[in-house]
Amino acid sequence: MKIRNGFLRSTQAAVVAALLLTSVAASAQRDPAYAAARAAGQVGEKVDGYLGVVGNQGPEIRRLVDDINIKRKAIYFQKAQEQKVTPDEYAFSTGCINMSNVAAGEKYQAPDGSWQTRGAGPAMKHSNCP
Amino acid sequence: MMHQELTGCASLATVPAMTGYHKGTRRSGWRGYAAAVLVGGVMALSGCVSVAAPDKPIVIELNINIKQEVVYRLAQDAQKTVAENGDVF
């Protein structure tokens, strides 16, 4: 009985550890180049749900942004079909979520279309956002 | 009496044709002009529209043709999508 309890406890611990690991992994899956570009303010989150190039950047950054946006677009189209909305509607809704995920020091597009750096406060959201 | 009071500060007494002092002379020089200015001034005072500046700053936003109700309905699903696709968000 003692052995069995110990076995159960260790399996539970393993399951908890695995869950913790996956949740951490899900939030930190960004490609190092993408993460670096975000931190450097070369790219920023746009109101429409896509990533934007901030200012004049080299071809590597532009390619990186295009690559991510193509992947995002594919996701938006698929999810929009599931939810029976337009891809733009789904993309904009996700854009609202993205604004909450902008870290301090990262760039984002303000509701007026200008690029802003997130400071201590939250990023400004469009008035149509929840 | 009532009539006099109403127009007292305006122009009734200064209109030559109605005062009776200048029968036949019809002087419509500066007196008429002054009366017009007076009437105009009174009208401008009473008919002015006050415009107050808004206390909130005027915010210009991107024109987004997406209804708020749709965004609110999708919020939860969008949150899930972002969490599931951590590599591109």
Backbone of each chain as ProteinMPNN parsed JSONL, in Angstrom:
{"seq_chain_A": "MKIRNGFLRSTQAAVVAALLLTSVAASAQRDPAYAAARAAGQVGEKVDGYLGVVGNQGPEIRRLVDDINIKRKAIYFQKAQEQKVTPDEYAFSTGCINMSNVAAGEKYQAPDGSWQTRGAGPAMKHSNCP", "coords_chain_A": {"N_chain_A": [[0.831, -1.212, 0.0], [1.865, 1.193, 0.819], [3.879, 1.485, -1.028], [2.375, 1.692, -3.331], [1.01, 4.074, -2.872], [3.121, 5.829, -2.91], [3.906, 5.549, -5.533], [1.656, 6.551, -6.852], [1.749, 9.171, -5.99], [4.103, 10.061, -7.14], [3.48, 9.842, -9.83], [1.453, 11.713, -10.014], [2.884, 14.032, -9.429], [4.545, 14.062, -11.627], [2.699, 14.462, -13.663], [1.712, 17.001, -13.009], [4.057, 18.449, -13.258], [4.534, 18.111, -15.984], [2.328, 19.447, -17.067], [2.822, 22.043, -16.194], [5.186, 22.537, -17.558], [4.314, 22.432, -20.259], [2.6, 24.63, -20.319], [4.355, 26.701, -19.866], [5.97, 26.398, -22.078], [4.162, 26.997, -24.1], [3.829, 29.715, -23.866], [6.284, 30.622, -24.487], [7.226, 30.167, -27.127], [8.224, 31.542, -29.183], [10.226, 32.24, -32.01], [13.727, 32.828, -31.736], [14.75, 35.01, -33.249], [12.456, 36.456, -33.854], [11.563, 37.096, -31.281], [13.686, 38.709, -30.491], [13.466, 40.835, -32.319], [11.06, 41.914, -31.555], [11.636, 42.75, -28.937], [13.533, 44.661, -29.534], [12.046, 46.588, -30.678], [11.67, 46.69, -33.396], [9.651, 45.523, -34.681], [6.074, 45.577, -34.358], [2.866, 45.218, -32.687], [-0.127, 45.388, -34.516], [-3.27, 47.205, -34.866], [-5.07, 45.825, -36.447], [-4.611, 43.152, -36.006], [-2.386, 42.032, -37.076], [1.205, 41.69, -37.479], [3.519, 44.388, -37.541], [6.0, 46.256, -39.395], [8.186, 48.415, -37.858], [9.085, 51.571, -38.682], [11.947, 52.038, -40.849], [13.241, 49.075, -41.846], [15.55, 46.348, -42.293], [15.774, 43.77, -44.919], [15.62, 41.275, -43.663], [14.083, 41.584, -41.369], [11.7, 42.406, -42.519], [11.029, 40.142, -43.947], [10.685, 38.343, -41.905], [8.45, 39.424, -40.601], [6.543, 39.213, -42.639], [6.432, 36.431, -42.878], [5.437, 35.633, -40.375], [2.965, 36.923, -40.463], [1.718, 35.647, -42.593], [1.324, 33.137, -41.524], [-0.321, 33.848, -39.383], [-2.501, 34.816, -40.786], [-3.475, 32.51, -42.012], [-4.352, 31.125, -39.777], [-6.305, 32.916, -38.834], [-8.158, 32.845, -40.948], [-9.035, 30.204, -40.883], [-10.115, 29.98, -38.283], [-12.056, 31.966, -38.428], [-13.824, 30.893, -40.218], [-14.77, 28.75, -38.736], [-16.063, 30.135, -36.683], [-17.922, 31.503, -38.064], [-17.588, 34.154, -38.961], [-16.123, 37.101, -40.502], [-12.748, 36.976, -41.818], [-11.367, 39.342, -41.243], [-12.764, 40.329, -39.074], [-12.221, 38.401, -37.177], [-9.478, 38.658, -37.051], [-9.159, 41.302, -36.123], [-10.335, 41.07, -33.593], [-8.526, 39.348, -32.394], [-6.383, 41.02, -32.47], [-7.013, 42.82, -30.447], [-6.557, 41.199, -28.228], [-3.863, 40.762, -28.58], [-2.799, 43.244, -27.948], [-2.94, 43.298, -25.213], [-0.958, 41.55, -24.657], [1.38, 42.763, -25.25], [4.564, 43.48, -24.195], [6.264, 45.541, -21.74], [8.176, 48.107, -23.176], [8.029, 47.065, -25.697], [6.798, 47.579, -29.065], [3.682, 48.959, -30.235], [0.698, 49.521, -32.159], [-1.093, 52.41, -31.794], [-4.587, 53.38, -31.208], [-4.954, 55.544, -32.941], [-3.331, 54.986, -35.033], [-0.638, 55.491, -34.847], [2.764, 54.55, -33.995], [3.608, 53.251, -30.86], [5.464, 52.94, -27.801], [5.184, 50.553, -25.341], [4.761, 51.552, -22.053], [4.858, 51.77, -18.526], [2.154, 51.507, -18.029], [-0.856, 49.849, -19.392], [-1.117, 48.857, -22.902], [-2.605, 51.079, -25.258], [-5.878, 50.455, -26.289], [-8.055, 49.925, -29.128], [-11.24, 51.564, -29.346], [-13.243, 49.795, -29.966], [-12.554, 47.442, -28.859], [-12.908, 44.871, -26.31]], "CA_chain_A": [[0.0, 0.0, 0.0], [2.784, 2.331, 0.908], [4.58, 1.592, -2.321], [1.39, 2.15, -4.302], [0.799, 5.503, -2.611], [4.309, 6.54, -3.389], [3.856, 5.515, -7.001], [0.61, 7.494, -7.254], [2.213, 10.539, -5.734], [5.129, 10.441, -8.12], [2.814, 10.053, -11.127], [0.772, 13.01, -9.914], [3.913, 15.065, -9.526], [5.009, 14.083, -13.018], [1.638, 15.076, -14.479], [1.72, 18.437, -12.694], [5.272, 19.015, -13.852], [4.345, 18.136, -17.436], [1.372, 20.518, -17.359], [3.532, 23.301, -15.985], [6.151, 22.669, -18.651], [3.633, 22.762, -21.516], [2.061, 25.992, -20.259], [5.504, 27.595, -20.029], [6.403, 26.279, -23.466], [3.191, 27.657, -24.976], [3.999, 31.158, -23.827], [7.641, 30.968, -24.901], [7.543, 29.396, -28.325], [8.663, 32.453, -30.243], [11.535, 32.1, -32.617], [14.629, 33.82, -31.121], [14.856, 36.21, -34.094], [11.2, 37.189, -33.674], [11.584, 37.637, -29.915], [14.676, 39.794, -30.461], [12.912, 41.964, -33.082], [10.02, 42.517, -30.698], [12.297, 43.436, -27.821], [14.276, 45.809, -30.059], [11.085, 47.575, -31.2], [11.72, 46.729, -34.867], [8.318, 45.091, -35.1], [5.065, 45.912, -33.356], [1.515, 44.675, -32.893], [-1.032, 46.347, -35.157], [-4.669, 47.182, -34.442], [-5.831, 44.872, -37.262], [-4.314, 41.774, -35.636], [-1.174, 41.561, -37.739], [2.461, 42.265, -37.015], [3.94, 45.471, -38.431], [7.399, 46.695, -39.379], [8.241, 49.777, -37.322], [10.116, 52.375, -39.344], [12.662, 51.393, -41.953], [14.007, 47.915, -41.38], [16.195, 45.561, -43.339], [14.962, 42.706, -45.535], [15.418, 40.124, -42.759], [12.947, 41.908, -40.504], [10.471, 42.416, -43.333], [10.706, 38.749, -44.275], [10.207, 37.754, -40.65], [7.088, 39.925, -40.381], [5.694, 38.587, -43.665], [6.312, 35.014, -42.54], [4.513, 35.517, -39.234], [1.63, 37.362, -40.876], [1.128, 34.593, -43.439], [0.862, 32.103, -40.585], [-1.468, 34.4, -38.653], [-3.638, 34.906, -41.706], [-4.007, 31.15, -42.18], [-5.087, 30.828, -38.531], [-7.5, 33.771, -38.806], [-9.139, 32.363, -41.934], [-9.595, 28.936, -40.405], [-10.941, 30.256, -37.101], [-13.189, 32.775, -38.855], [-14.776, 29.964, -40.831], [-15.379, 28.005, -37.624], [-16.917, 31.036, -35.9], [-18.863, 32.127, -38.999], [-17.366, 35.604, -39.054], [-15.148, 37.375, -41.565], [-11.363, 36.91, -41.325], [-10.995, 40.645, -40.678], [-13.38, 40.43, -37.747], [-11.464, 37.541, -36.261], [-8.134, 39.242, -36.909], [-9.259, 42.481, -35.249], [-10.606, 40.584, -32.231], [-7.261, 38.834, -31.884], [-5.545, 42.211, -32.275], [-7.322, 43.349, -29.106], [-5.864, 40.32, -27.275], [-2.425, 40.982, -28.759], [-2.42, 44.484, -27.266], [-2.744, 42.963, -23.794], [0.251, 40.731, -24.536], [2.574, 43.571, -25.557], [5.349, 43.68, -22.96], [6.823, 46.89, -21.578], [9.318, 48.334, -24.057], [7.698, 46.618, -27.052], [6.014, 48.547, -29.84], [2.323, 48.605, -30.66], [0.018, 50.582, -32.903], [-2.148, 53.047, -31.003], [-5.843, 53.474, -31.962], [-4.889, 56.567, -33.988], [-2.478, 54.493, -36.105], [0.775, 55.796, -34.609], [3.521, 53.543, -33.245], [3.886, 53.64, -29.478], [6.195, 51.971, -26.994], [4.444, 50.351, -24.101], [5.467, 51.949, -20.835], [4.431, 51.065, -17.318], [0.719, 51.241, -18.135], [-1.214, 48.943, -20.483], [-1.149, 49.42, -24.248], [-3.905, 51.675, -25.599], [-6.674, 49.607, -27.188], [-9.1, 50.579, -29.92], [-12.472, 51.656, -28.549], [-14.118, 48.655, -30.256], [-12.042, 46.278, -28.13], [-13.573, 44.663, -25.023]], "C_chain_A": [[0.858, 1.251, 0.0], [3.468, 2.594, -0.436], [3.641, 2.197, -3.367], [1.132, 3.653, -4.167], [1.941, 6.344, -3.16], [4.305, 6.633, -4.902], [2.847, 6.548, -7.53], [1.096, 8.933, -7.128], [3.227, 10.977, -6.801], [4.505, 10.654, -9.501], [2.114, 11.407, -11.13], [1.769, 14.144, -10.105], [4.381, 15.206, -10.963], [3.988, 14.779, -13.916], [1.628, 16.587, -14.281], [2.912, 19.116, -13.365], [5.119, 19.15, -15.364], [3.415, 19.272, -17.843], [2.047, 21.882, -17.255], [4.474, 23.584, -17.153], [5.462, 23.084, -19.953], [3.112, 24.187, -21.485], [3.187, 27.008, -20.434], [5.937, 27.601, -21.494], [5.473, 27.042, -24.402], [3.397, 29.165, -25.004], [5.388, 31.578, -24.307], [8.065, 30.149, -26.105], [8.095, 30.269, -29.439], [10.078, 32.116, -30.716], [12.463, 33.171, -32.032], [14.736, 35.121, -31.922], [13.621, 37.093, -33.929], [11.175, 37.85, -32.304], [12.534, 38.834, -29.822], [14.139, 41.042, -31.165], [11.833, 42.686, -32.287], [10.661, 43.36, -29.6], [13.013, 44.7, -28.297], [13.343, 46.888, -30.623], [11.13, 47.706, -32.711], [10.386, 46.298, -35.461], [7.341, 45.442, -33.975], [3.722, 45.307, -33.702], [0.616, 45.755, -33.483], [-2.472, 46.148, -34.67], [-5.449, 46.087, -35.186], [-5.508, 43.407, -36.974], [-3.076, 41.204, -36.301], [0.049, 42.272, -37.164], [2.879, 43.349, -38.025], [5.422, 45.749, -38.305], [7.412, 48.132, -38.891], [9.403, 50.516, -37.967], [10.749, 51.631, -40.506], [13.526, 50.27, -41.41], [14.551, 47.146, -42.573], [15.308, 44.447, -43.863], [14.703, 41.53, -44.607], [14.186, 40.353, -41.883], [11.65, 41.859, -41.307], [10.039, 40.993, -43.688], [10.114, 38.047, -43.052], [8.746, 38.146, -40.389], [6.131, 39.287, -41.381], [5.406, 37.129, -43.301], [5.3, 34.815, -41.405], [3.093, 35.884, -39.657], [0.937, 36.344, -41.779], [0.563, 33.488, -42.546], [-0.368, 32.589, -39.806], [-2.709, 34.407, -39.539], [-4.297, 33.546, -41.881], [-4.852, 30.776, -40.961], [-6.395, 31.623, -38.503], [-8.582, 33.25, -39.754], [-9.822, 31.097, -41.447], [-10.562, 29.176, -39.242], [-12.191, 31.06, -37.474], [-14.276, 31.885, -39.456], [-15.517, 29.178, -39.745], [-16.406, 28.863, -36.887], [-17.972, 31.748, -36.749], [-18.804, 33.661, -38.944], [-16.378, 35.838, -40.188], [-13.732, 37.296, -40.982], [-10.91, 38.224, -40.684], [-11.554, 40.819, -39.271], [-12.59, 39.605, -36.739], [-10.078, 38.132, -35.998], [-8.162, 40.444, -35.96], [-9.475, 42.068, -33.793], [-9.329, 40.053, -31.592], [-6.292, 39.985, -31.623], [-5.753, 42.827, -30.905], [-6.585, 42.546, -28.041], [-4.357, 40.586, -27.335], [-1.942, 42.22, -28.009], [-2.153, 44.219, -25.781], [-1.435, 42.211, -23.59], [1.528, 41.488, -24.901], [3.302, 43.841, -24.233], [5.884, 45.107, -22.916], [8.075, 47.019, -22.449], [9.067, 47.898, -25.486], [6.8, 47.648, -27.741], [4.616, 48.007, -30.144], [1.717, 49.81, -31.373], [-1.14, 51.111, -32.062], [-3.431, 53.144, -31.84], [-5.819, 54.526, -33.078], [-3.946, 56.169, -35.127], [-0.991, 54.734, -35.885], [1.448, 54.668, -33.823], [3.841, 54.073, -31.858], [4.716, 52.547, -28.816], [5.43, 51.807, -25.697], [5.306, 50.733, -22.903], [4.991, 51.118, -19.659], [2.95, 50.672, -17.393], [0.416, 50.26, -19.254], [-1.215, 49.657, -21.834], [-2.548, 49.967, -24.531], [-4.627, 50.769, -26.59], [-7.666, 50.442, -27.968], [-10.404, 50.549, -29.133], [-13.455, 50.52, -28.847], [-13.665, 47.378, -29.542], [-12.789, 46.116, -26.803], [-12.788, 45.317, -23.885]], "O_chain_A": [[0.602, 2.218, -0.718], [3.609, 3.727, -0.896], [4.017, 3.061, -4.159], [1.046, 4.391, -5.148], [1.752, 7.396, -3.771], [4.655, 7.663, -5.478], [3.108, 7.291, -8.476], [0.895, 9.774, -8.005], [3.199, 12.108, -7.286], [4.934, 11.529, -10.254], [2.172, 12.15, -12.109], [1.52, 15.091, -10.851], [4.587, 16.313, -11.46], [4.338, 15.565, -14.797], [1.546, 17.354, -15.241], [2.796, 20.192, -13.951], [5.513, 20.155, -15.955], [3.663, 19.973, -18.824], [1.868, 22.752, -18.107], [4.549, 24.702, -17.663], [5.945, 23.964, -20.666], [3.164, 24.888, -22.496], [3.002, 28.047, -21.068], [6.229, 28.648, -22.071], [5.919, 27.657, -25.371], [3.172, 29.815, -26.025], [5.638, 32.766, -24.511], [9.123, 29.52, -26.107], [8.4, 29.774, -30.524], [10.968, 31.767, -29.94], [12.035, 34.311, -31.848], [14.804, 36.206, -31.344], [13.724, 38.319, -33.871], [10.813, 39.019, -32.177], [12.234, 39.834, -29.169], [14.323, 42.162, -30.687], [11.712, 43.91, -32.342], [10.288, 44.51, -29.367], [13.095, 45.687, -27.567], [13.795, 47.97, -30.999], [10.682, 48.712, -33.26], [10.039, 46.657, -36.586], [7.722, 45.582, -32.813], [3.464, 44.933, -34.846], [0.6, 46.892, -33.01], [-2.84, 45.096, -34.146], [-6.373, 45.494, -34.63], [-6.06, 42.514, -37.617], [-2.749, 40.032, -36.116], [-0.05, 43.288, -36.476], [2.615, 43.224, -39.221], [6.029, 45.515, -37.26], [6.719, 48.982, -39.452], [10.562, 50.13, -37.815], [10.158, 50.71, -41.07], [14.432, 50.498, -40.609], [14.075, 47.281, -43.7], [14.226, 44.2, -43.33], [13.683, 40.854, -44.738], [13.366, 39.458, -41.68], [10.636, 41.341, -40.84], [8.849, 40.681, -43.726], [9.17, 37.264, -43.16], [7.922, 37.313, -40.01], [5.033, 38.868, -41.014], [4.272, 36.664, -43.408], [4.43, 33.946, -41.471], [2.132, 35.23, -39.253], [-0.285, 36.196, -41.735], [-0.531, 32.975, -42.784], [-1.324, 31.841, -39.599], [-3.807, 34.056, -39.109], [-5.523, 33.437, -41.896], [-5.926, 30.189, -41.093], [-7.455, 31.08, -38.19], [-9.764, 33.219, -39.41], [-11.035, 30.939, -41.582], [-11.673, 28.647, -39.22], [-13.259, 30.854, -36.899], [-15.47, 32.091, -39.238], [-16.727, 28.971, -39.825], [-17.477, 28.385, -36.515], [-18.804, 32.494, -36.232], [-19.824, 34.347, -38.889], [-15.855, 34.887, -40.769], [-13.54, 37.522, -39.788], [-10.163, 38.22, -39.705], [-10.9, 41.382, -38.393], [-12.327, 40.038, -35.617], [-9.578, 38.108, -34.873], [-7.292, 40.583, -35.1], [-8.879, 42.638, -32.879], [-9.075, 40.273, -30.408], [-5.49, 39.942, -30.69], [-4.807, 43.298, -30.273], [-6.055, 43.105, -27.081], [-3.671, 40.63, -26.314], [-0.823, 42.249, -27.497], [-1.269, 44.824, -25.175], [-0.866, 42.225, -22.499], [2.623, 40.926, -24.866], [2.719, 44.363, -23.284], [5.945, 45.79, -23.939], [8.93, 46.133, -22.451], [9.792, 48.301, -26.395], [6.141, 48.463, -27.095], [4.397, 46.805, -30.288], [2.16, 50.948, -31.213], [-2.04, 50.367, -31.672], [-3.372, 53.003, -33.062], [-6.571, 54.42, -34.047], [-3.777, 56.928, -36.082], [-0.166, 54.237, -36.651], [0.794, 53.931, -33.086], [4.29, 55.208, -31.705], [4.674, 51.384, -29.218], [5.073, 52.784, -25.037], [6.443, 50.282, -22.772], [4.753, 49.916, -19.782], [2.551, 49.627, -16.879], [1.32, 49.872, -19.994], [-1.302, 50.883, -21.908], [-3.548, 49.393, -24.1], [-4.058, 50.367, -27.605], [-8.069, 51.522, -27.535], [-10.647, 49.63, -28.351], [-14.392, 50.296, -28.082], [-14.336, 46.349, -29.625], [-13.252, 47.102, -26.23], [-13.2, 45.244, -22.727]]}, "seq_chain_B": "MMHQELTGCASLATVPAMTGYHKGTRRSGWRGYAAAVLVGGVMALSGCVSVAAPDKPIVIELNINIKQEVVYRLAQDAQKTVAENGDVF", "coords_chain_B": {"N_chain_B": [[-47.386, 101.708, -22.514], [-46.279, 99.308, -21.781], [-45.318, 98.636, -24.249], [-43.428, 100.585, -24.648], [-41.535, 100.004, -22.73], [-40.571, 97.558, -23.588], [-39.214, 98.145, -25.944], [-37.531, 100.044, -25.156], [-34.696, 100.158, -24.726], [-33.831, 99.717, -27.185], [-34.607, 100.962, -30.09], [-36.801, 102.523, -30.623], [-37.43, 105.236, -29.902], [-35.489, 106.601, -31.237], [-35.868, 106.411, -33.912], [-36.457, 108.501, -36.494], [-38.815, 108.905, -37.992], [-40.815, 108.024, -36.318], [-40.686, 109.443, -33.977], [-41.645, 111.967, -34.337], [-40.499, 114.449, -34.168], [-39.151, 115.452, -36.336], [-40.686, 116.335, -38.546], [-41.309, 115.996, -41.911], [-38.654, 116.465, -42.571], [-37.045, 114.207, -42.692], [-34.493, 112.97, -41.799], [-32.061, 110.83, -42.407], [-29.499, 110.246, -41.648], [-26.68, 109.846, -39.654], [-28.107, 109.196, -37.409], [-30.02, 107.279, -38.028], [-28.298, 105.313, -38.725], [-26.965, 104.866, -36.314], [-29.075, 103.884, -34.854], [-29.54, 101.497, -36.179], [-27.196, 100.167, -35.606], [-27.463, 99.948, -32.875], [-29.777, 98.344, -32.636], [-28.862, 96.129, -33.947], [-26.806, 95.401, -32.225], [-28.218, 94.734, -29.885], [-29.661, 92.566, -30.845], [-27.609, 90.842, -31.44], [-26.624, 90.351, -28.943], [-28.742, 89.064, -27.623], [-29.177, 86.893, -29.206], [-27.003, 85.194, -29.136], [-24.998, 82.24, -29.411], [-23.683, 80.019, -27.171], [-20.644, 78.309, -27.168], [-18.999, 75.721, -25.736], [-15.757, 74.446, -25.044], [-14.907, 70.958, -25.366], [-14.363, 68.898, -22.475], [-12.916, 66.58, -22.58], [-10.114, 65.247, -24.394], [-9.967, 65.338, -27.988], [-10.185, 62.38, -29.717], [-8.701, 60.718, -32.332], [-9.428, 57.966, -34.227], [-8.484, 54.925, -35.93], [-10.387, 53.978, -38.738], [-12.472, 51.518, -38.166], [-14.396, 48.961, -39.345], [-15.726, 47.076, -37.8], [-18.023, 45.483, -35.83], [-18.677, 46.031, -32.376], [-20.015, 44.089, -30.892], [-19.436, 41.713, -32.189], [-16.709, 41.507, -31.771], [-16.648, 41.245, -29.021], [-17.931, 38.824, -28.72], [-16.103, 37.118, -29.899], [-13.907, 37.285, -28.305], [-13.108, 35.399, -26.294], [-12.5, 33.077, -27.762], [-10.515, 34.035, -29.396], [-8.55, 34.575, -27.544], [-7.883, 31.997, -26.794], [-6.879, 31.045, -29.189], [-4.572, 32.607, -29.489], [-3.096, 31.692, -27.317], [-2.693, 29.046, -28.062], [-1.118, 29.257, -30.273], [1.541, 30.151, -29.765], [3.93, 30.604, -31.128], [3.601, 32.358, -33.267], [2.434, 34.603, -32.25]], "CA_chain_B": [[-46.379, 101.62, -21.442], [-45.613, 98.01, -21.962], [-44.625, 98.702, -25.527], [-42.266, 101.444, -24.455], [-40.539, 99.289, -21.932], [-39.968, 96.495, -24.379], [-38.293, 98.642, -26.955], [-36.849, 101.189, -24.563], [-33.259, 100.206, -24.909], [-33.502, 99.449, -28.567], [-34.488, 102.023, -31.081], [-38.074, 103.177, -30.954], [-37.387, 106.697, -29.775], [-34.463, 107.195, -32.098], [-36.249, 106.382, -35.328], [-37.011, 109.841, -36.716], [-40.185, 108.899, -38.519], [-41.765, 107.683, -35.272], [-40.589, 110.365, -32.858], [-42.475, 113.112, -34.638], [-39.75, 115.702, -34.015], [-38.567, 115.926, -37.593], [-41.715, 116.22, -39.587], [-40.985, 116.494, -43.228], [-37.224, 116.612, -42.874], [-36.543, 112.852, -42.998], [-33.032, 112.85, -41.689], [-31.688, 109.416, -42.246], [-28.035, 110.227, -41.603], [-26.013, 109.007, -38.643], [-29.077, 108.745, -36.406], [-30.548, 105.992, -38.503], [-27.185, 104.361, -38.677], [-26.768, 104.539, -34.903], [-30.202, 103.038, -34.455], [-29.312, 100.171, -36.755], [-26.107, 99.545, -34.847], [-28.032, 99.615, -31.566], [-30.662, 97.185, -32.822], [-27.996, 94.997, -34.286], [-26.094, 95.022, -30.997], [-29.169, 94.063, -28.989], [-29.976, 91.265, -31.439], [-26.433, 89.985, -31.322], [-26.508, 89.961, -27.536], [-29.778, 88.116, -27.231], [-29.189, 85.702, -30.058], [-25.702, 84.55, -29.238], [-24.94, 80.813, -29.076], [-22.428, 79.769, -26.45], [-20.007, 77.035, -27.49], [-17.96, 75.415, -24.753], [-14.797, 73.43, -25.501], [-15.102, 69.688, -24.641], [-13.36, 68.692, -21.419], [-12.079, 65.429, -22.946], [-9.406, 65.486, -25.645], [-10.579, 64.72, -29.16], [-9.375, 61.22, -30.099], [-8.916, 60.265, -33.705], [-9.154, 56.527, -34.291], [-8.536, 54.267, -37.227], [-11.755, 53.62, -39.077], [-12.621, 50.064, -38.128], [-15.792, 48.64, -39.631], [-16.053, 45.822, -37.13], [-18.957, 45.777, -34.734], [-18.2, 45.696, -31.038], [-20.641, 42.847, -30.407], [-18.695, 40.595, -32.793], [-15.41, 41.449, -31.082], [-16.91, 40.734, -27.663], [-18.278, 37.403, -28.83], [-14.926, 36.354, -30.31], [-12.785, 37.543, -27.385], [-12.654, 34.182, -25.625], [-11.905, 32.181, -28.752], [-9.267, 34.674, -29.844], [-7.604, 34.374, -26.442], [-7.459, 30.597, -26.894], [-6.063, 30.934, -30.406], [-3.26, 33.206, -29.213], [-2.384, 30.808, -26.398], [-2.343, 27.812, -28.766], [-0.162, 29.531, -31.346], [2.533, 31.037, -29.155], [5.073, 30.885, -31.983], [3.372, 33.464, -34.207], [1.839, 35.762, -31.578]], "C_chain_B": [[-45.554, 100.356, -21.609], [-44.738, 98.051, -23.211], [-43.326, 99.517, -25.391], [-41.15, 100.729, -23.705], [-39.798, 98.247, -22.765], [-38.914, 97.016, -25.34], [-37.452, 99.799, -26.432], [-35.367, 101.256, -24.881], [-32.861, 99.954, -26.353], [-33.536, 100.725, -29.407], [-35.737, 102.865, -31.295], [-37.967, 104.697, -30.953], [-36.392, 107.338, -30.729], [-34.808, 107.123, -33.577], [-36.982, 107.678, -35.637], [-38.482, 109.828, -37.143], [-41.204, 108.668, -37.409], [-41.709, 108.649, -34.089], [-41.462, 111.611, -33.087], [-41.755, 114.451, -34.535], [-39.3, 116.294, -35.345], [-39.556, 115.766, -38.73], [-41.212, 116.803, -40.9], [-39.504, 116.545, -43.549], [-36.581, 115.292, -43.255], [-35.028, 112.764, -42.968], [-32.661, 111.392, -41.442], [-30.17, 109.265, -42.229], [-27.496, 109.321, -40.51], [-26.977, 108.494, -37.593], [-29.652, 107.379, -36.779], [-29.502, 104.907, -38.405], [-26.947, 103.895, -37.241], [-27.87, 103.608, -34.412], [-29.995, 101.612, -34.953], [-28.244, 99.43, -35.972], [-26.63, 99.086, -33.484], [-28.879, 98.348, -31.649], [-29.844, 95.938, -33.087], [-27.283, 94.477, -33.054], [-26.986, 94.247, -30.058], [-29.474, 92.665, -29.515], [-28.809, 90.293, -31.273], [-26.295, 89.477, -29.892], [-27.499, 88.873, -27.171], [-29.686, 86.813, -28.008], [-27.869, 84.977, -30.119], [-25.766, 83.092, -28.775], [-23.613, 80.558, -28.377], [-21.902, 78.381, -26.779], [-18.877, 76.804, -26.496], [-17.042, 74.334, -25.305], [-15.023, 72.135, -24.715], [-13.999, 69.494, -23.604], [-12.45, 67.502, -21.715], [-11.329, 65.747, -24.242], [-10.083, 64.755, -26.805], [-9.656, 63.601, -29.642], [-9.722, 60.816, -31.525], [-8.509, 58.805, -33.778], [-9.169, 56.039, -35.72], [-9.978, 53.855, -37.492], [-11.878, 52.097, -39.168], [-14.101, 49.734, -38.304], [-16.21, 47.321, -38.999], [-16.879, 46.131, -35.891], [-18.417, 45.249, -33.406], [-18.758, 44.354, -30.568], [-19.923, 41.613, -30.951], [-17.376, 40.399, -32.056], [-15.584, 40.845, -29.684], [-17.196, 39.236, -27.697], [-17.036, 36.559, -29.119], [-13.782, 36.412, -29.294], [-12.212, 36.257, -26.784], [-11.926, 33.244, -26.586], [-10.564, 32.728, -29.238], [-8.164, 34.476, -28.807], [-7.006, 32.968, -26.524], [-6.519, 30.415, -28.088], [-4.653, 31.46, -30.173], [-2.432, 32.271, -28.33], [-1.902, 29.535, -27.107], [-1.272, 28.018, -29.824], [0.911, 30.523, -30.883], [3.697, 31.401, -30.066], [4.855, 32.076, -32.915], [2.73, 34.682, -33.555], [2.795, 36.364, -30.546]], "O_chain_B": [[-44.323, 100.36, -21.579], [-43.602, 97.577, -23.229], [-42.285, 99.169, -25.95], [-39.971, 100.857, -24.036], [-38.583, 98.08, -22.661], [-37.861, 96.406, -25.524], [-36.743, 100.452, -27.196], [-34.853, 102.307, -25.264], [-31.678, 99.978, -26.692], [-32.566, 101.483, -29.416], [-35.719, 103.82, -32.072], [-38.375, 105.355, -31.91], [-36.479, 108.538, -30.987], [-34.113, 107.712, -34.406], [-38.049, 107.92, -35.073], [-39.279, 110.652, -36.694], [-42.356, 109.08, -37.547], [-42.63, 108.655, -33.271], [-41.949, 112.223, -32.136], [-42.359, 115.491, -34.796], [-39.093, 117.503, -35.456], [-39.27, 115.131, -39.745], [-40.756, 117.944, -40.971], [-39.141, 116.661, -44.72], [-35.656, 115.269, -44.067], [-34.379, 112.515, -43.983], [-32.934, 110.828, -40.382], [-29.627, 108.281, -42.731], [-27.837, 108.139, -40.462], [-26.714, 107.477, -36.951], [-29.751, 106.469, -35.956], [-29.779, 103.76, -38.055], [-26.754, 102.707, -36.978], [-27.622, 102.67, -33.655], [-30.247, 100.646, -34.233], [-28.36, 98.233, -35.707], [-26.298, 98.003, -33.001], [-28.727, 97.418, -30.857], [-30.091, 94.862, -32.541], [-27.165, 93.268, -32.855], [-26.579, 93.229, -29.497], [-29.539, 91.702, -28.75], [-28.991, 89.105, -31.007], [-25.905, 88.333, -29.657], [-27.16, 87.894, -26.506], [-30.076, 85.756, -27.512], [-27.627, 84.217, -31.057], [-26.509, 82.76, -27.851], [-22.549, 80.847, -28.923], [-22.631, 77.394, -26.68], [-17.927, 77.583, -26.421], [-17.506, 73.404, -25.964], [-15.302, 72.193, -23.518], [-12.849, 69.875, -23.824], [-11.346, 67.412, -21.176], [-11.862, 66.45, -25.101], [-10.688, 63.699, -26.626], [-8.486, 63.842, -29.94], [-10.886, 60.603, -31.866], [-7.382, 58.447, -33.434], [-9.777, 56.646, -36.602], [-10.695, 53.436, -36.583], [-11.436, 51.482, -40.139], [-14.947, 50.168, -37.522], [-16.958, 46.546, -39.595], [-16.49, 46.922, -35.032], [-17.799, 44.188, -33.33], [-18.056, 43.575, -29.923], [-19.814, 40.596, -30.266], [-16.978, 39.274, -31.755], [-14.768, 40.041, -29.233], [-16.764, 38.483, -26.824], [-16.924, 35.427, -28.648], [-12.804, 35.674, -29.412], [-10.999, 36.051, -26.766], [-10.875, 32.691, -26.261], [-9.611, 31.981, -29.459], [-7.004, 34.242, -29.147], [-5.804, 32.772, -26.35], [-5.504, 29.723, -28.002], [-3.67, 30.851, -30.595], [-1.237, 32.078, -28.555], [-0.833, 29.011, -26.792], [-0.596, 27.07, -30.225], [1.151, 31.56, -31.501], [4.384, 32.393, -29.821], [5.817, 32.733, -33.313], [2.501, 35.69, -34.223], [2.453, 37.347, -29.888]]}, "name": "protein", "num_of_chains": 2, "seq": "MKIRNGFLRSTQAAVVAALLLTSVAASAQRDPAYAAARAAGQVGEKVDGYLGVVGNQGPEIRRLVDDINIKRKAIYFQKAQEQKVTPDEYAFSTGCINMSNVAAGEKYQAPDGSWQTRGAGPAMKHSNCPMMHQELTGCASLATVPAMTGYHKGTRRSGWRGYAAAVLVGGVMALSGCVSVAAPDKPIVIELNINIKQEVVYRLAQDAQKTVAENGDVF"}
